[in-house]
Amino acid sequence: MLGLMAIVFFVLLAIGAPVAVAMGLTGAIAVVLIGDIPPQVIAQRFVTGVDSFPLLAVPFFILAGALMNTGGTTERLVRLANVMVGRFTGGLGHVTIVSNMIMAGMSGSAAADAAGTGSVLIPAMKRAGFSPSFSAALTAAASTIGPIIPPSIPFVVFGVLASVSIGRLFLGGAIPGVLMGLYLMVAVYVIAKRRGYARGAPPAKGELRKALWEALPALALPAIIIWGIVGGVVTPTEAAVIAVLYALFLGTIVYRELTWTNLQAIFGEAALTTASVMFIVAAAALLAWVLTRQQAGPALVSFVLSISRDPYIVLLVLNVILLILGCFLETLSLMILLVPVLMPLIKALGIDPVHFGVMFTLNLMIGLITPPVGMSMFIACRIANIQITEFAREIGPFVLALVAVLLVVTYFPSVVLFLPNLLMGN
């Protein structure tokens, strides 16, 4: 049955079916063919797949990101990043990375960060002499930092699926997220040096203080969210609600760039994005339930352990598999399909689930910038008005930089576990 399900799934993808439709139909066909499962289970699993209080954080973080992109927050954070690092070789390239690192502490979504910073910085980089394809590739690569530095929508989903502390996952992603930014900045420096890309002018006296003052209200949001979750004051869902209210406050009262017309468009966009995400979650939940019932987890555990019982080799094998799958499947659907299947293996090998969660999520983030179905890739290409083939020629160095961080995270667990253990105990 597992082999037949795989054939049905990939045939549906090959004929152009959306990923959510392919997963839902594969699960439904499997239920019918198994025969001893009531068909009502199909609808039941769709509903129960999204019937989760922690998953309520997802639409609120999506909405918070949309509010900040339209309410003036993004522009002020970009201005601060420009004052901080714009003077270095490849100036606007570094500004793109630092802007995404700062935005990562607010939206938790790679797509939101790619759209927000990309709409501001891709045109700016093109005017400064950067090639459109380089600008798009860098913007997409930098957006992958968003779901690693807390807060993070994928960490919320992983925590729900694996029954792992979302607060510990948030803290575990902080250092790897900073490493992603630093490694990408090295790549930008090398490329800019070779191509002669310009650097920005040094900031005028008092400019840093002014930019910091303007961005300070926005910079308070990540501290509020992380302190609230780690301190046990709020749940991740409640923190997401606070993020929305704070973003509304900034956009309407502090920066005064949100209007009633803006809000109508923002809420409509967030509703459509949430519906799309939740449809994927529901369809993946049905397919994951069928896979679990068909003993896919024990089968995978047996297969991987037949290769090696060394945790380091197993993690290497899983990284390769995830990197390949991430090129073809959407992040949340992969997470819902694979986490229930892989967790028995992770527990059997004694791997810390927080360490694995950060590694797993970082791996899937790389899939967002690799053809043929990377979401951040599509967003950046649309903003830069380039073809995917042009994007593919520039993304290589940035993928290598992120894979290098992935290897560090994989084989040095303390990079992930240091902050959770320090602030929340072992």
C-alpha positions in Angstrom: 0.0 0.0 0.0 2.8 2.4 0.8 4.3 1.9 -2.6 0.9 2.5 -4.3 0.4 5.7 -2.3 3.8 7.0 -3.4 2.9 6.3 -7.0 -0.5 8.1 -6.8 1.0 11.1 -5.0 3.8 11.7 -7.5 1.5 11.1 -10.5 -0.8 13.7 -9.2 2.1 16.2 -8.7 3.3 15.3 -12.2 0.0 16.2 -13.8 0.0 19.6 -12.1 -2.2 19.0 -9.0 -1.5 21.4 -6.1 0.4 19.8 -3.3 -2.6 20.0 -0.9 -4.9 18.4 -3.5 -2.3 15.6 -4.2 -2.0 14.8 -0.5 -5.7 14.9 0.2 -6.6 12.7 -2.8 -3.8 10.2 -2.0 -5.0 9.9 1.6 -8.7 9.6 0.5 -7.8 6.9 -2.2 -5.8 5.0 0.4 -8.7 5.0 2.8 -11.1 3.7 0.2 -8.6 1.0 -0.9 -7.8 -0.2 2.6 -11.5 -1.0 2.9 -11.9 -1.4 6.6 -11.9 2.4 7.4 -15.3 4.3 7.3 -15.2 7.0 4.6 -16.3 9.5 7.2 -12.7 9.4 8.6 -11.6 11.5 5.6 -13.6 14.5 6.7 -12.9 13.8 10.3 -9.1 13.9 9.8 -9.3 17.0 7.7 -11.1 18.8 10.6 -9.0 17.4 13.5 -5.8 18.2 11.5 -6.4 21.9 12.1 -8.4 21.7 15.3 -5.5 22.7 17.5 -5.1 25.7 19.9 -1.4 26.2 19.2 -2.0 26.3 15.5 -4.0 29.4 16.0 -0.7 31.1 16.3 -0.1 30.6 12.5 -2.8 33.0 11.2 -2.0 35.6 13.8 1.8 35.6 12.9 0.8 35.8 9.2 -1.4 38.8 10.0 1.3 40.4 12.1 3.8 40.1 9.3 1.4 41.6 6.8 0.6 44.6 9.1 4.3 45.3 9.6 5.1 45.2 5.9 2.4 47.8 5.2 2.5 49.8 8.4 5.9 51.4 8.0 7.8 48.9 10.2 9.8 47.3 7.4 11.0 50.6 6.0 12.3 51.8 9.3 14.1 48.5 10.0 15.7 48.6 6.6 16.8 52.2 7.3 18.4 51.1 10.5 20.2 48.1 8.8 21.5 50.4 6.1 23.0 52.8 8.7 24.6 49.8 10.5 26.1 47.8 7.6 25.5 49.7 4.4 29.1 51.1 4.4 30.7 47.6 3.9 31.6 46.1 0.5 28.4 45.0 -1.1 26.5 47.4 1.2 22.9 46.8 0.2 23.5 43.1 0.2 24.4 43.2 3.8 21.5 45.5 4.5 19.2 42.9 3.0 20.5 40.2 5.3 20.5 42.3 8.5 17.0 43.6 7.7 15.8 40.0 7.4 17.5 39.1 10.7 15.7 41.9 12.4 12.4 41.1 10.7 12.8 37.5 11.7 12.1 38.5 15.3 8.7 39.7 14.4 6.9 37.8 11.6 8.1 34.2 11.8 7.4 33.7 8.1 10.0 33.4 5.3 7.3 34.4 2.7 6.4 37.5 4.6 10.0 38.6 5.0 10.8 37.9 1.3 7.8 40.0 0.2 8.4 42.8 2.8 12.1 43.4 2.5 12.2 42.4 -1.2 9.7 45.0 -2.2 12.0 47.7 -0.6 15.5 46.3 -1.3 15.4 44.6 -4.6 14.5 47.8 -6.5 17.2 49.6 -4.4 19.8 47.0 -5.2 19.0 47.2 -8.9 19.4 51.0 -8.9 22.7 50.6 -7.1 24.1 48.4 -9.9 23.4 44.9 -8.5 22.1 42.4 -11.0 18.4 41.6 -10.7 19.1 37.9 -10.4 21.7 38.5 -7.6 19.3 40.8 -5.8 16.5 38.2 -6.0 18.7 35.3 -5.0 20.1 37.2 -2.0 16.6 38.3 -0.9 15.2 34.8 -1.0 18.2 33.3 0.8 18.0 36.0 3.5 14.3 35.3 4.0 15.1 31.8 5.2 16.4 33.3 8.5 12.8 34.4 9.3 11.5 31.0 10.6 14.7 30.2 12.5 15.2 33.3 14.6 12.2 33.3 17.0 9.2 33.6 16.7 8.6 31.0 14.0 5.5 29.5 12.4 7.3 26.2 11.5 8.5 25.8 15.1 4.9 26.2 16.3 3.8 23.4 13.9 6.8 21.2 14.8 6.2 21.7 18.5 2.5 20.6 18.1 3.4 17.6 16.0 6.3 16.3 18.1 4.9 17.4 21.5 8.0 19.5 22.0 8.2 22.8 24.0 7.7 25.6 21.5 9.5 28.0 23.9 12.6 25.8 23.8 12.4 25.6 20.0 12.2 29.4 19.7 15.3 29.8 21.9 17.1 27.0 20.0 16.8 28.8 16.8 18.3 32.1 17.9 22.0 31.2 17.5 21.6 29.2 14.3 19.7 32.1 12.8 22.5 34.5 13.6 25.0 32.1 12.0 22.8 32.0 8.9 23.1 35.8 8.7 26.9 35.8 9.2 27.5 33.0 6.7 25.4 34.8 4.1 27.2 38.1 4.7 30.5 36.3 4.0 29.1 35.0 0.7 27.9 38.5 -0.2 31.3 40.1 0.6 33.2 37.6 -1.6 30.8 38.0 -4.5 30.7 41.8 -4.2 34.4 42.1 -4.0 34.8 40.0 -7.2 32.1 41.9 -9.1 32.9 45.4 -7.8 29.5 46.0 -6.3 29.3 49.4 -4.5 29.3 50.1 -0.9 27.2 52.7 0.7 28.4 56.0 2.2 29.2 56.1 5.9 26.4 57.4 8.0 26.3 61.1 8.9 26.7 62.2 12.4 23.7 61.3 14.5 22.1 59.2 11.7 22.5 56.0 13.6 20.9 57.4 16.7 18.0 58.8 14.7 17.4 55.5 12.8 17.6 53.5 16.0 15.1 55.8 17.7 12.7 55.4 14.9 13.0 51.6 14.8 13.0 51.2 18.6 9.3 50.7 19.0 9.4 47.9 16.4 12.6 46.3 18.0 10.6 45.9 21.3 8.3 43.3 19.7 10.7 40.3 19.6 11.7 41.0 23.2 8.0 41.1 24.3 7.2 37.8 22.5 10.2 35.8 23.7 10.0 37.1 27.2 6.4 36.3 27.4 6.7 32.7 26.1 9.9 31.8 27.9 8.7 33.4 31.1 5.5 31.4 31.0 3.4 34.5 30.9 1.7 33.7 27.5 1.3 30.8 25.2 2.7 31.0 21.6 -0.8 31.6 20.4 -1.4 34.4 22.8 2.0 35.9 21.9 0.9 35.9 18.3 -2.2 37.8 19.2 0.0 40.3 21.1 2.2 40.6 17.9 -0.9 41.5 15.9 -2.1 44.1 18.4 1.3 45.6 18.7 1.7 45.8 14.9 -1.7 47.5 14.7 -0.6 50.0 17.4 2.7 50.8 15.5 1.0 51.2 12.2 -1.9 53.3 13.3 -0.7 55.3 16.3 3.1 55.4 16.2 4.0 55.4 12.5 0.5 56.4 11.2 0.8 54.6 7.9 -2.1 52.2 8.2 -5.4 53.4 6.9 -8.8 51.7 6.8 -8.3 50.8 3.1 -4.9 49.3 4.0 -6.5 47.2 6.8 -9.2 45.8 4.5 -6.5 44.7 2.0 -4.2 43.3 4.7 -6.9 41.3 6.4 -8.1 39.9 3.1 -4.5 38.9 2.1 -3.9 37.3 5.6 -7.2 35.4 5.3 -6.3 34.0 1.9 -2.8 33.0 3.0 -4.2 31.4 6.2 -6.8 29.4 4.2 -4.1 28.2 1.8 -1.8 27.1 4.7 -4.6 25.4 6.7 -5.8 23.5 3.6 -2.3 22.1 3.3 -2.2 21.3 7.0 -5.6 19.5 6.8 -4.7 17.5 3.7 -1.3 16.6 5.1 -2.9 15.5 8.4 -5.1 12.9 6.6 -2.2 11.5 4.6 0.0 11.5 7.7 -2.7 9.5 9.6 -2.9 7.0 6.8 0.9 6.6 6.7 1.0 6.1 10.5 -1.8 3.5 10.3 0.2 1.7 7.6 3.2 1.5 9.9 5.3 3.9 7.8 7.2 5.0 10.9 8.5 1.6 12.0 9.3 0.8 8.4 11.4 3.9 8.0 13.1 3.3 11.4 14.0 -0.2 10.3 15.3 1.0 7.0 17.5 3.8 8.4 18.8 1.6 11.3 19.8 -1.1 8.7 22.1 1.5 7.2 23.7 2.6 10.5 22.9 3.1 14.2 25.4 5.9 14.5 23.3 9.1 15.2 25.7 11.3 13.2 25.4 9.1 10.1 21.6 8.8 10.5 21.4 12.6 10.7 23.5 12.9 7.6 21.2 10.5 5.7 18.1 12.4 6.9 19.6 15.7 5.9 20.2 14.4 2.3 16.7 13.1 2.1 15.1 16.3 3.4 17.2 18.5 1.1 15.9 16.5 -1.9 12.3 16.4 -0.7 12.4 20.1 0.1 13.1 20.9 -3.6 9.7 19.4 -4.5 7.3 19.8 -1.6 6.0 22.7 0.5 7.5 23.1 4.0 4.5 22.7 6.2 3.2 19.7 4.3 6.6 18.0 4.6 6.7 18.7 8.3 3.2 17.3 8.9 4.0 14.2 6.8 7.4 13.4 8.2 7.6 14.5 11.8 5.2 11.8 13.2 7.1 9.3 11.1 10.6 10.4 12.1 10.1 11.0 15.8 10.2 7.3 16.8 13.6 7.1 15.0 14.9 10.2 16.8 13.8 8.9 20.2 15.3 5.5 19.5 18.7 7.1 18.7 18.6 9.4 21.8 18.7 12.6 19.7 17.3 15.7 21.5 14.0 16.6 19.9 14.7 20.4 20.1 18.0 19.9 18.3 16.3 17.8 15.7 13.5 20.3 15.3 15.8 23.2 14.6 17.9 21.0 12.2 14.7 19.8 10.5 13.3 23.3 10.0 16.6 24.8 8.8 16.8 22.0 6.3 13.3 22.7 4.9 14.1 26.4 4.8 16.8 25.7 2.2 14.0 24.1 0.1 12.3 27.5 -0.1 15.1 28.8 -2.3 15.7 25.8 -4.6 13.9 25.1 -7.8 11.3 23.9 -8.8 8.9 24.9 -6.0 10.6 27.2 -3.6 8.1 29.8 -2.2 10.7 32.5 -1.4 12.2 31.9 -4.8 8.9 32.6 -6.6 8.3 35.7 -4.5 11.7 37.2 -5.2 11.6 36.4 -8.9 8.2 38.1 -9.2 9.5 41.3 -7.5 12.7 41.3 -9.5 10.8 40.4 -12.7 13.2 37.6 -13.7 13.0 34.0 -14.7 13.7 31.1 -12.4 16.6 30.0 -14.7 18.3 33.4 -14.0 17.6 32.9 -10.2 19.1 29.4 -10.3 22.4 30.7 -11.7 22.9 33.0 -8.7 21.5 31.0 -5.8 24.4 28.5 -5.5 26.8 30.3 -3.2 23.9 31.2 -0.8 22.7 27.6 -0.7 26.3 26.5 0.1 26.4 29.0 2.9 23.2 27.7 4.4 24.2 24.1 4.0 27.4 24.9 5.9 25.2 26.3 8.8 23.1 23.2 8.6 26.1 21.0 9.1 27.2 23.1 12.1 23.8 22.8 13.6 23.6 19.0 12.9 27.0 18.1 14.4 27.3 20.6 17.2 24.0 20.3 19.2 25.2 22.8 21.7 24.7 25.6 19.1 21.0 24.8 19.4 20.7 23.7 23.0 22.8 26.3 24.8 20.1 29.0 25.1 17.2 26.6 26.0 19.3 24.9 28.7 20.6 28.2 30.0 17.2 29.9 30.3 14.8 27.0 30.7 16.9 24.3 32.3 17.8 20.9 31.0 
